[in-house]
Amino acid sequence: PHVDFFARFSPDGKSISFLRSQEPWVSFRDESAWDLYLINADGGGERRLVTGAYHPTWLPNGSGLVYVFENRIYQFDLVSGQTEVLHDGRDAPTEGRVHEPELLGEGLIALTLRDVRQETVGVLDQQAGVFHPLSSQRACQITWFPGLRRAVWIDPRGNGGTQVMMADLDDAIERTLIDLPGPYSHEYFPRITANGEWLIWGAAAEGHEHDRADYEIFAWHIGTPWSNAIRLTYSPANDQWPD
């Protein structure tokens, strides 16, 4: 009855990280009840890496992962098995709740910042000690274009109440990446493939709540007409956080 959640392929495709709930039937909204696990891509070799973790993402070189625990961003090293605190969300320049951290390199961490004047997404520059907001709206679920200084996130405008936005760090100009017309236009859970060519995401025809809304998975070859988007799942279950 324990929940397995938020699977992510390692950069080399050989391993998958995921979260497992510490107790049965845990809501995805509960950020404090998860452990970080690793399995081989064929499903074998399962092992627990960290007790207490949320929203783990891989380092670009695959040497470890970053995750959130008690409002701190941690880094876990696969070789040594050691963890270190990269940033405390209560400290400057964030001074809020940090969510969804993902490292680009160069000391740049994309994250969602909550419990501040306006929930937003942006980039924490650890070396300069500065947080750069990227959205003018109440935004969330930021992720990187692999290998580029370009971020993608969910914006609360759009046909179905959301749309997928992007911006380059060098100019910070917000642009719509995709906002499908039609019933499945409540976009969430964006992810860019490792080659930068495809956007994968979840979308609901109605409802928003991550536990209960019926999300389906979609894929789109970036730069082609939006009408080329492909619906991948047709399931009464809640399909979300694709990778």
Backbone bond lengths (Angstrom), bond angles and torsions (degrees), N, CA, C in turn:
res aa  C-N    CA-C-N  psi(-1)  N-CA   C-N-CA  omega(-1)  CA-C   N-CA-C  phi
1 P - - - 1.470 - - 1.529 113.75 -
2 H 1.330 118.05 -2.17 1.454 119.41 178.22 1.528 110.11 -75.64
3 V 1.314 115.83 148.89 1.458 122.21 -173.24 1.525 110.12 -93.92
4 D 1.329 117.09 127.70 1.460 122.62 170.19 1.530 107.80 -100.22
5 F 1.325 116.95 133.97 1.460 120.88 -163.63 1.518 109.79 -152.22
6 F 1.323 116.55 150.27 1.461 125.07 168.50 1.533 112.37 59.27
7 A 1.330 115.68 63.47 1.462 121.03 177.58 1.517 111.07 -80.12
8 R 1.345 116.40 140.87 1.461 121.57 179.24 1.532 109.44 -141.18
9 F 1.333 116.32 128.27 1.459 121.08 175.22 1.523 110.32 -71.21
10 S 1.324 116.08 141.70 1.463 120.74 170.30 1.523 109.28 -66.58
11 P 1.318 118.58 157.72 1.478 120.30 -179.00 1.522 114.24 -55.81
12 D 1.344 118.21 -31.56 1.464 119.35 179.07 1.527 112.81 -87.58
13 G 1.333 117.22 -1.01 1.452 121.29 176.99 1.510 115.66 76.61
14 K 1.334 118.33 5.13 1.460 120.96 -174.30 1.526 113.54 -92.11
15 S 1.329 117.44 -18.37 1.461 121.28 -176.89 1.520 109.96 -133.37
16 I 1.331 115.42 160.37 1.451 121.98 176.83 1.525 108.33 -131.55
17 S 1.304 116.29 124.18 1.462 120.53 171.93 1.528 108.29 -90.60
18 F 1.333 116.17 151.43 1.464 119.70 175.84 1.520 108.84 -159.88
19 L 1.316 115.32 166.51 1.455 122.34 176.30 1.516 109.96 -104.06
20 R 1.337 115.59 143.25 1.473 121.31 172.89 1.523 107.81 -126.99
21 S 1.327 115.32 133.46 1.459 119.68 -177.42 1.525 110.59 -68.98
22 Q 1.308 115.92 145.51 1.459 121.46 179.64 1.523 112.51 -77.37
23 E 1.338 116.45 -20.29 1.464 122.42 177.64 1.526 108.61 -133.57
24 P 1.340 118.00 162.62 1.463 119.60 -179.10 1.522 112.81 -66.29
25 W 1.330 114.50 149.85 1.465 123.08 167.66 1.530 112.51 54.63
26 V 1.296 116.36 53.17 1.464 121.97 179.70 1.525 109.31 -90.05
27 S 1.315 117.24 136.73 1.458 121.93 174.87 1.517 110.15 -71.13
28 F 1.332 115.94 145.20 1.468 120.19 175.60 1.523 111.16 -62.36
29 R 1.311 116.95 -21.02 1.466 120.91 179.80 1.532 112.60 -72.70
30 D 1.322 117.06 -20.18 1.465 121.17 179.69 1.528 108.18 -80.31
31 E 1.311 116.93 110.05 1.461 121.43 -173.88 1.527 113.73 -86.76
32 S 1.318 117.83 -5.68 1.465 120.31 -170.00 1.517 114.13 -109.54
33 A 1.328 118.14 8.95 1.466 119.89 -169.39 1.515 113.43 -121.38
34 W 1.340 117.03 35.54 1.457 120.62 -172.65 1.528 112.26 -131.26
35 D 1.335 115.20 150.14 1.461 122.75 171.24 1.523 108.95 -118.73
36 L 1.323 115.63 149.96 1.456 122.01 -178.87 1.523 109.68 -92.90
37 Y 1.335 116.51 126.07 1.463 123.55 -179.97 1.524 110.17 -119.68
38 L 1.336 114.06 163.14 1.461 122.05 175.20 1.518 108.45 -136.33
39 I 1.333 116.15 136.94 1.467 121.29 172.32 1.520 108.43 -132.40
40 N 1.329 116.08 160.41 1.455 120.68 171.33 1.523 108.76 -70.38
41 A 1.325 117.06 156.79 1.460 120.86 -178.39 1.522 112.64 -62.53
42 D 1.363 117.56 -20.03 1.466 120.08 177.21 1.528 111.99 -88.68
43 G 1.330 117.32 3.35 1.467 121.18 177.65 1.514 114.50 94.87
44 G 1.324 119.24 -3.83 1.451 121.36 179.56 1.516 112.27 -96.22
45 G 1.341 115.07 174.98 1.455 121.24 173.32 1.513 115.27 68.05
46 E 1.323 117.19 32.21 1.467 119.85 -178.14 1.534 111.32 -64.74
47 R 1.339 116.26 135.27 1.455 120.45 175.85 1.523 110.02 -152.48
48 R 1.326 114.91 150.12 1.452 120.14 177.12 1.519 109.54 -88.70
49 L 1.323 116.38 131.48 1.458 121.70 -179.53 1.522 112.68 -97.71
50 V 1.346 116.40 -43.35 1.457 121.20 -172.02 1.525 109.63 -141.26
51 T 1.307 116.19 135.02 1.457 121.30 171.27 1.521 108.52 -92.19
52 G 1.322 116.23 117.30 1.455 120.93 -178.00 1.510 111.73 89.55
53 A 1.334 117.23 94.21 1.468 121.29 -179.24 1.515 108.17 -159.56
54 Y 1.325 116.39 156.75 1.463 121.30 175.95 1.520 108.98 -148.81
55 H 1.316 115.45 141.99 1.462 124.90 176.56 1.538 112.00 50.85
56 P 1.330 117.55 60.93 1.475 119.49 179.10 1.524 112.03 -77.58
57 T 1.317 116.50 136.10 1.459 122.33 174.62 1.525 109.09 -130.85
58 W 1.318 115.92 152.25 1.453 121.47 -174.29 1.524 111.59 -80.35
59 L 1.328 115.65 147.25 1.446 120.01 166.90 1.527 108.75 -67.01
60 P 1.324 118.31 148.15 1.476 119.42 -177.27 1.516 114.36 -55.75
61 N 1.342 118.60 -31.47 1.467 120.72 -179.45 1.528 113.21 -90.28
62 G 1.335 117.39 0.93 1.464 121.24 176.53 1.507 115.22 76.80
63 S 1.339 118.50 8.79 1.467 121.05 -176.42 1.531 112.95 -79.51
64 G 1.312 118.04 -10.23 1.457 121.17 -178.73 1.512 110.95 179.55
65 L 1.312 115.30 -166.56 1.457 121.20 -177.59 1.522 109.54 -137.43
66 V 1.320 115.30 158.52 1.456 121.00 169.69 1.523 108.21 -115.12
67 Y 1.316 115.97 152.08 1.457 120.68 -178.55 1.516 108.55 -157.61
68 V 1.330 116.23 171.43 1.461 122.20 178.67 1.527 109.03 -110.91
69 F 1.322 115.29 137.89 1.466 121.77 172.08 1.521 107.61 -148.87
70 E 1.347 115.74 124.04 1.464 122.43 179.69 1.530 111.38 49.92
71 N 1.327 114.31 46.27 1.473 123.34 174.48 1.526 113.32 64.08
72 R 1.300 116.71 25.68 1.458 121.42 172.15 1.520 108.81 -121.96
73 I 1.319 116.09 144.71 1.455 121.39 174.81 1.521 108.28 -93.09
74 Y 1.330 116.12 121.01 1.459 122.83 -179.46 1.527 110.15 -109.96
75 Q 1.326 114.71 154.12 1.453 121.70 170.69 1.518 108.72 -119.53
76 F 1.333 115.87 130.58 1.469 121.95 177.94 1.513 109.27 -109.64
77 D 1.326 116.61 129.48 1.459 122.82 -180.00 1.528 109.31 -98.28
78 L 1.327 117.01 123.18 1.460 120.73 -175.87 1.526 112.79 -68.57
79 V 1.316 118.18 -32.39 1.461 120.82 -177.09 1.527 110.98 -74.39
80 S 1.316 117.24 -50.67 1.466 120.80 -176.61 1.521 113.17 -86.00
81 G 1.334 117.36 -21.48 1.456 120.69 -174.85 1.516 113.27 73.86
82 Q 1.317 117.24 12.07 1.456 121.82 -176.94 1.533 110.74 -95.53
83 T 1.337 114.90 153.68 1.449 121.49 175.87 1.525 109.69 -118.28
84 E 1.320 115.52 152.20 1.458 120.73 174.07 1.526 109.05 -142.46
85 V 1.315 116.24 150.06 1.451 121.83 177.82 1.518 109.13 -82.79
86 L 1.332 116.35 122.53 1.458 120.96 176.22 1.526 111.64 -88.64
87 H 1.346 116.07 -34.82 1.463 119.14 -177.54 1.518 109.40 -162.25
88 D 1.330 115.78 140.27 1.454 122.73 173.09 1.522 107.30 -99.08
89 G 1.341 116.01 119.17 1.453 119.80 -175.95 1.506 114.89 -60.93
90 R 1.330 117.36 -20.83 1.460 120.69 -179.17 1.526 112.49 -80.26
91 D 1.327 116.57 -10.88 1.459 120.84 -177.51 1.523 111.23 -93.69
92 A 1.334 116.03 161.70 1.459 121.20 172.68 1.541 108.69 -61.30
93 P 1.325 118.26 146.30 1.461 126.01 6.38 1.521 114.63 -96.23
94 T 1.350 118.97 8.87 1.465 119.69 -177.40 1.532 111.51 -89.12
95 E 1.314 117.63 -57.39 1.465 123.45 176.74 1.529 111.46 51.95
96 G 1.316 116.01 47.90 1.455 123.29 177.10 1.512 108.93 -155.56
97 R 1.314 117.27 -147.83 1.462 122.40 175.09 1.518 108.17 -109.14
98 V 1.329 115.61 126.59 1.455 120.62 -178.54 1.521 109.89 -95.66
99 H 1.343 115.32 137.83 1.454 122.28 -179.45 1.524 109.17 -136.95
100 E 1.331 115.46 153.99 1.457 123.73 169.23 1.529 113.89 55.04
101 P 1.334 118.67 48.85 1.466 119.07 179.97 1.524 111.54 -71.80
102 E 1.326 115.00 141.16 1.462 120.68 176.55 1.523 107.99 -148.39
103 L 1.333 116.33 124.21 1.460 121.16 -176.50 1.524 111.47 -84.53
104 L 1.320 114.78 138.17 1.459 121.56 170.64 1.512 110.39 -95.54
105 G 1.310 117.29 -29.19 1.452 123.79 -167.14 1.520 107.71 113.00
106 E 1.327 116.44 176.94 1.460 121.76 179.12 1.534 111.63 58.65
107 G 1.347 117.05 22.92 1.452 119.97 -179.19 1.501 114.27 73.02
108 L 1.344 118.84 19.77 1.456 123.35 -178.12 1.531 109.62 -104.37
109 I 1.338 116.42 123.50 1.456 122.51 -179.81 1.524 108.71 -121.29
110 A 1.324 117.07 116.88 1.464 121.13 172.17 1.522 108.21 -77.22
111 L 1.326 117.50 137.18 1.460 120.10 179.46 1.522 110.90 -157.87
112 T 1.333 114.63 160.15 1.457 122.77 169.78 1.518 107.52 -96.53
113 L 1.315 116.24 135.30 1.464 121.87 -177.85 1.522 108.94 -115.50
114 R 1.344 115.70 122.30 1.463 121.59 -178.80 1.529 110.15 -120.29
115 D 1.354 114.58 172.91 1.470 122.01 -177.91 1.522 111.49 58.72
116 V 1.303 115.39 37.65 1.458 122.62 172.97 1.529 106.52 -125.79
117 R 1.309 117.28 -175.00 1.466 119.95 -176.86 1.524 111.08 -55.13
118 Q 1.288 117.96 -39.85 1.458 122.05 175.80 1.519 108.93 -145.01
119 E 1.344 115.85 124.67 1.460 119.70 174.98 1.520 108.88 -55.91
120 T 1.316 116.71 132.08 1.460 119.60 -175.28 1.516 110.15 -150.06
121 V 1.315 115.11 171.59 1.458 121.89 173.30 1.515 108.01 -118.08
122 G 1.322 115.43 152.52 1.448 119.41 179.55 1.506 111.26 -176.85
123 V 1.318 115.35 -165.91 1.453 121.80 -175.37 1.523 109.00 -125.97
124 L 1.325 115.46 126.11 1.456 122.29 173.98 1.518 108.90 -89.34
125 D 1.324 115.81 117.82 1.457 122.25 175.22 1.519 106.85 -94.10
126 Q 1.339 116.56 101.22 1.462 120.09 -175.80 1.528 112.15 -64.93
127 Q 1.309 117.25 -37.40 1.458 119.83 -176.81 1.524 111.68 -67.43
128 A 1.334 116.95 -40.32 1.461 120.78 -179.49 1.520 112.49 -88.24
129 G 1.351 117.65 -13.85 1.456 120.72 -177.72 1.510 112.84 67.34
130 V 1.342 116.64 38.05 1.463 122.26 -175.79 1.517 109.51 -129.48
131 F 1.350 116.24 142.11 1.461 121.97 171.99 1.516 108.50 -107.61
132 H 1.340 117.00 123.17 1.453 122.44 -178.43 1.531 109.78 -105.16
133 P 1.340 119.74 105.02 1.469 120.41 175.07 1.525 110.70 -63.87
134 L 1.325 116.73 143.32 1.457 120.95 178.51 1.523 112.36 -111.41
135 S 1.324 117.96 -16.60 1.455 121.02 -177.09 1.522 110.83 -118.04
136 S 1.317 115.54 142.90 1.465 121.50 174.02 1.518 111.89 -90.29
137 Q 1.349 116.32 -0.82 1.462 122.25 -177.06 1.527 110.05 -114.40
138 R 1.319 114.61 174.29 1.467 121.32 173.55 1.533 107.32 -76.14
139 A 1.319 116.92 99.91 1.454 121.69 -167.92 1.528 111.30 -122.44
140 C 1.346 116.19 167.95 1.470 120.37 -177.99 1.527 109.72 -160.62
141 Q 1.330 114.97 176.48 1.470 124.97 170.95 1.528 112.63 58.93
142 I 1.316 114.82 55.29 1.461 120.27 -179.39 1.523 110.50 -81.09
143 T 1.325 115.86 146.55 1.456 122.30 175.22 1.533 107.92 -151.25
144 W 1.338 116.25 164.76 1.459 121.11 -177.95 1.525 112.05 -96.20
145 F 1.334 116.17 150.51 1.455 120.81 155.48 1.526 105.63 -71.05
146 P 1.329 119.56 120.70 1.467 120.56 -176.59 1.523 112.39 -54.17
147 G 1.339 115.17 126.34 1.447 121.62 175.21 1.511 115.62 78.81
148 L 1.332 118.13 0.36 1.460 121.44 -178.49 1.529 110.30 -119.08
149 R 1.319 115.53 156.02 1.460 121.08 174.25 1.530 109.05 -86.33
150 R 1.315 114.94 55.91 1.467 122.70 -176.20 1.518 108.56 -137.48
151 A 1.314 116.35 131.76 1.461 121.53 -178.02 1.526 110.43 -115.83
152 V 1.333 114.79 155.89 1.462 123.78 179.38 1.526 107.31 -129.45
153 W 1.329 116.67 143.31 1.463 119.56 179.51 1.530 110.77 -156.53
154 I 1.333 115.50 177.91 1.462 122.65 178.89 1.517 109.54 -102.45
155 D 1.329 114.82 131.33 1.455 124.01 -176.23 1.541 107.90 -114.92
156 P 1.344 119.69 143.99 1.464 121.43 -173.12 1.520 115.04 -82.66
157 R 1.320 118.62 10.28 1.459 121.32 173.61 1.530 108.57 -99.39
158 G 1.310 118.37 -174.27 1.454 119.91 176.15 1.514 112.56 112.63
159 N 1.328 114.72 174.35 1.466 120.88 -173.19 1.519 113.06 -62.26
160 G 1.319 116.91 -43.73 1.457 120.09 -177.91 1.511 113.51 -104.01
161 G 1.323 116.47 19.03 1.457 120.91 -178.87 1.507 113.63 98.02
162 T 1.344 117.31 -7.98 1.467 121.23 174.94 1.523 108.68 -145.58
163 Q 1.328 115.28 165.15 1.449 122.30 170.76 1.525 107.94 -154.03
164 V 1.330 116.54 163.06 1.460 121.60 178.79 1.524 108.15 -96.69
165 M 1.328 115.76 123.83 1.461 122.36 -178.45 1.521 110.47 -111.87
166 M 1.330 115.03 164.59 1.461 119.94 174.68 1.519 109.23 -149.50
167 A 1.332 115.70 161.22 1.466 121.72 175.08 1.518 108.83 -158.62
168 D 1.310 116.38 146.33 1.459 122.66 171.44 1.525 108.91 -87.61
169 L 1.315 117.10 141.66 1.465 120.11 -178.77 1.521 111.94 -64.18
170 D 1.319 117.23 -28.93 1.454 119.68 -173.73 1.523 113.14 -71.41
171 D 1.361 117.23 -27.82 1.466 118.27 178.38 1.523 113.00 -122.14
172 A 1.365 117.89 -16.75 1.475 123.25 177.19 1.524 112.53 55.67
173 I 1.329 117.98 31.75 1.457 121.93 177.38 1.524 108.91 -89.16
174 E 1.328 117.29 120.98 1.456 122.13 179.93 1.525 110.47 -73.04
175 R 1.327 116.33 132.26 1.459 121.68 178.14 1.525 109.04 -137.77
176 T 1.314 116.93 144.24 1.464 121.35 175.81 1.519 109.42 -75.04
177 L 1.323 116.15 125.25 1.460 120.18 175.30 1.520 109.80 -85.73
178 I 1.355 116.36 -49.51 1.464 119.98 175.67 1.526 109.15 -155.87
179 D 1.318 115.82 144.11 1.461 123.91 175.10 1.519 106.90 -149.33
180 L 1.320 115.89 87.91 1.458 120.21 -172.83 1.524 111.70 -62.53
181 P 1.322 116.98 141.40 1.464 120.00 166.69 1.526 109.22 -78.37
182 G 1.318 116.53 175.09 1.452 119.74 176.41 1.510 113.26 86.01
183 P 1.334 116.93 -173.68 1.467 120.17 -171.10 1.530 114.64 -67.94
184 Y 1.316 118.60 -37.35 1.475 120.55 -176.17 1.533 109.62 -91.97
185 S 1.331 114.42 68.66 1.464 119.38 -178.35 1.519 112.28 -122.06
186 H 1.347 116.95 15.55 1.468 119.47 171.83 1.521 106.51 -95.40
187 E 1.342 115.21 83.20 1.469 121.03 -173.47 1.528 111.04 -77.40
188 Y 1.330 114.23 142.54 1.467 121.18 175.40 1.529 108.81 -153.77
189 F 1.341 116.37 170.06 1.466 123.62 171.26 1.535 112.88 59.07
190 P 1.342 120.03 51.94 1.472 120.27 -177.28 1.522 112.02 -73.34
191 R 1.325 114.25 148.37 1.463 120.76 177.93 1.526 108.61 -153.08
192 I 1.325 117.18 133.46 1.457 121.91 178.04 1.521 108.61 -100.48
193 T 1.337 116.83 134.91 1.460 119.87 178.92 1.528 110.46 -66.10
194 A 1.318 115.82 159.53 1.461 121.35 -172.51 1.525 112.86 -60.01
195 N 1.349 117.37 -28.59 1.461 119.59 179.45 1.529 112.07 -87.05
196 G 1.333 117.28 0.70 1.455 121.60 176.96 1.515 114.79 75.20
197 E 1.346 118.00 9.23 1.460 120.27 -172.55 1.529 113.92 -96.38
198 W 1.331 117.97 -23.07 1.463 120.45 -174.00 1.523 110.90 -125.94
199 L 1.320 115.08 142.52 1.461 122.77 168.11 1.519 108.10 -101.59
200 I 1.333 116.75 128.26 1.456 123.17 175.33 1.526 106.83 -114.92
201 W 1.325 118.78 137.93 1.466 120.20 -179.31 1.515 110.45 -158.88
202 G 1.327 115.32 171.97 1.452 122.06 172.63 1.514 109.55 -108.43
203 A 1.326 116.20 152.17 1.460 120.31 178.07 1.522 109.27 -148.33
204 A 1.327 115.40 143.75 1.455 122.29 177.97 1.523 109.48 -115.94
205 A 1.340 115.86 144.89 1.454 120.45 175.75 1.518 110.80 -79.06
206 E 1.307 116.48 -28.13 1.462 121.16 176.24 1.522 108.24 -156.57
207 G 1.328 115.64 152.47 1.453 120.28 -178.38 1.512 111.35 87.20
208 H 1.313 115.06 160.58 1.457 121.63 -178.13 1.524 111.80 -130.39
209 E 1.327 117.33 -36.10 1.462 121.64 -170.11 1.527 111.43 -56.60
210 H 1.326 116.34 127.53 1.460 121.42 -172.95 1.528 112.32 -62.71
211 D 1.309 118.31 -32.54 1.463 120.59 -179.10 1.525 112.61 -73.82
212 R 1.331 117.64 -32.01 1.461 119.91 -165.20 1.525 114.98 -118.14
213 A 1.305 119.51 -26.81 1.462 120.48 -178.83 1.528 110.06 -69.05
214 D 1.327 117.13 149.22 1.466 121.70 -177.91 1.519 109.30 -91.00
215 Y 1.332 115.85 86.92 1.457 120.82 177.00 1.527 110.35 -81.95
216 E 1.329 114.91 143.25 1.461 122.75 171.95 1.523 108.70 -118.73
217 I 1.336 116.20 162.24 1.461 121.43 -175.70 1.530 110.14 -102.15
218 F 1.335 114.65 135.61 1.460 121.80 -178.98 1.532 110.01 -126.88
219 A 1.326 115.85 158.15 1.465 122.51 175.59 1.522 108.55 -137.90
220 W 1.324 114.96 146.66 1.476 120.20 -178.82 1.523 108.91 -146.82
221 H 1.348 116.28 131.32 1.451 121.40 175.16 1.518 108.00 -76.69
222 I 1.337 116.65 112.39 1.462 122.37 -172.07 1.523 110.83 -60.51
223 G 1.318 115.11 133.08 1.453 121.56 179.14 1.509 114.49 97.32
224 T 1.326 117.55 -14.68 1.458 120.81 175.63 1.530 108.42 -88.31
225 P 1.343 119.08 168.16 1.469 119.82 177.22 1.524 112.02 -57.13
226 W 1.325 116.10 144.83 1.461 120.22 -179.92 1.531 112.12 -57.70
227 S 1.322 116.79 -27.35 1.465 120.73 -179.71 1.521 112.05 -64.30
228 N 1.335 117.54 -13.32 1.465 120.89 177.67 1.521 112.98 -81.53
229 A 1.329 118.20 -4.13 1.468 120.71 179.68 1.522 110.20 -58.26
230 I 1.330 115.35 141.36 1.463 122.19 -175.17 1.521 109.39 -114.00
231 R 1.309 116.82 128.24 1.468 120.44 172.05 1.523 108.46 -83.49
232 L 1.340 117.29 122.77 1.466 121.72 -174.38 1.520 113.52 -95.34
233 T 1.334 118.63 -29.81 1.463 120.80 -176.14 1.518 110.96 -120.61
234 Y 1.325 114.61 146.55 1.468 123.68 175.25 1.521 106.31 -134.26
235 S 1.310 116.46 77.29 1.458 121.16 -169.55 1.512 110.24 -133.09
236 P 1.329 118.62 141.30 1.467 120.68 173.32 1.521 112.35 -73.99
237 A 1.341 116.37 -9.67 1.466 119.46 176.94 1.520 109.49 -78.84
238 N 1.311 115.16 171.39 1.463 122.40 -178.80 1.531 108.43 -92.88
239 D 1.323 116.98 103.00 1.468 122.15 -177.01 1.529 108.75 -98.55
240 Q 1.347 116.77 122.49 1.452 118.60 -174.22 1.530 111.60 -155.13
241 W 1.336 115.60 173.39 1.462 124.58 -179.93 1.540 111.55 45.99
242 P 1.327 118.52 57.92 1.476 120.39 177.88 1.524 111.24 -71.67
243 D 1.317 115.37 160.49 1.468 120.89 174.95 1.519 107.86 -145.06
